[in-house]
Amino acid sequence: MPVSDEFIEYVLDQFASWGGVTSRKMFGGASLYREGKIFGLLADDVAYLKVDDSNRADYEAAGSSPFQPYPDKPNTMPYWEIPLAVLEDPGELIRWAEKSLAIPRK
């Protein structure tokens, strides 16, 4: 699940007007942070945002799917793929990310 430096830079550029978004590489992918709190993941040059019951319907309606770190195992994580139309629209991306950032830590 390696993520390219170019993709990380692209995603961070999409968040530029929100400010304070950083990334940290880990396990071949990268995590997205704002205000010290993780709200997204990058893996295989695909971007994911944190999801719970408060925002899952948005992802389901867009035909998105959860992050599955190991394709041969059924386990998923509470991060869903950002729809391409959302990723390409910084204003909409920030609206979706704000919902992810608001999800309490467990």
Sequence and secondary structure as in RCSB ss.txt:
>XXXX:A:sequence
MPVSDEFIEYVLDQFASWGGVTSRKMFGGASLYREGKIFGLLADDVAYLKVDDSNRADYEAAGSSPFQPYPDKPN
TMPYWEIPLAVLEDPGELIRWAEKSLAIPRK
>XXXX:A:secstr
    HHHHHHHHHHTTTT  EEEEEETTEEEEEETTEEEEEEETTEEEEE  TTTHHHHHHTT  B  S TTS  
  SEEE  HHHHT HHHHHHHHHHHHTS   
